[in-house]
Amino acid sequence: MSTFPPLTHVALTVRDLAVSVPWYENLFDASPVLDEDTDPNFHHTVYMLGNTLIGLHQHAQAAPEDNFTEFRVGLDHLAFGCADRAELESWVHKLDELGVQHGGIKDATYGSGVSFRDPDGIALEIFAPPG
């Protein structure tokens, strides 16, 4: 083992796949590569983005009523990368077209990003490196 292995997938638990699947399909402009029940208590829908799988999970046990918050221990946000600030600006236009509320582009010394949330309030970001 010379290096730590790369990220292969991220799984997000959502409250209602009937709401989240169309939202993510519009965002990703992609259909799922997998949509199945793995047992009677769990269903997942999976998208392939580059070499990374993004899974949406819904469990038979109802999710708590409160929305996601980055202030709990666990996930803070999930960031998707783009090449540069010009591409990031294109993503802002795409989010606007989809009616996705966002905080506009924020610039920092380490790069630029636009933050937004999915239907369950999960924090997402599109990020461009500095330059």
N, C-alpha and C positions, 0 to 999 in steps of 0.2 A: 504494500500500500504506500505509494509515493505521494499521492495527492488525495484530498478529500473528494468524494464522488460528486458529480454535478446534480443539480436539482432535476428530478424527473417529473414530479407531479405535485399539485396542490389540491387539496380537497376542502371545499367550503360547505358547511352545513347551512341549509336554507330552510325557511319555514314552509314554503309552498312551491314545489317545482312548477306548478301550473302558472305561477307568476314569474318565477326566476328564469325558467328556460327561455321563454320568448324574449325577455329582457337581455339575457346574455347572448342569445342568437343574433339579436340586432346589434349589440355592441361588437361582438366578434365577427359579424358577417359570415357566420359559419354554422353548419349543422353539427350535431353531436356525432362522434365516432362510435359511441356506445350509449345505450339507454336501456337499463335493465334492473330488474329486481334481483338482488343476490341472495336474499332470503325473505321470509314473510315480513320482516321488520325493517327492511332497508331498500331504498331505491336510489340509483345514481345515474346521472347523465354526465357524459365526459366529452370534452372538446380537446382537439389537438391544435396547439398553437406553437408552430415551429417544432422543437423537440420536447416540448413540455405539455403534459396533460393537465387540464384544469377540470376538476370534478365538482359537480354540485350534488350534495347528498341530502336526502330527506329520510328521516327515521320515522318509524311508526309511532314512537313515543313523541308526543307533541313537544315542540320547542317552547321554552319559556316565552312569555309575552313580551319581555323587554327586548329592545333592539340591540344589535352589536354596539360595543363601545371599545375603543382602543385603550381605554383606561383600566380595563381588566387585564390580568395576566394572560398572556397568549398572543394572538395575532394583533399587530398594530395596524398594518395595512399590507396590501398586495400591490406591487408596482410592476408595470409592463414597460419595457424599454422601447425607445424609438431612436433614430439616428441623430437627430439634431433639433434645434429649436424650431426651424421651419416646419419639420414634420410634426412637432408638438402643436404648433399653431393649426395645422390641418386637423389634428385630433380634436382641438377645441371646437372647430367648426362642425366636425362630425358629431360631437356630443351635443352641440346646440341643435343640429338637425334632428337628433334622436329625442330631444326634449329632456336630456339628462342635465340636472343642475350640477354646477361645479363651482370651484372657487377662483377660476381664472388661472393664468400661468403665474407661478411664483418662481422668481429667480434667486439663486443662491450661489455661493462660490463653487459648490460641488455639482451644480447642474440646475436644471429647470424642470418643474413638474406642474401638472394640473391634477387636483384631487377631486374625487366625486364618490358617491355611494351607490350601492346596489339597492334593490327593493327592501332588503332586510337591514340596511344601514351599514353593510360591510364596507370598510374604507378601501378604496381603490385609487390608483394613481397611474398616470402615464408620465414617464420620466425621460429626459434627454440629458446626455452628458454636457459638461461645460464646453464652451467654444463656439 
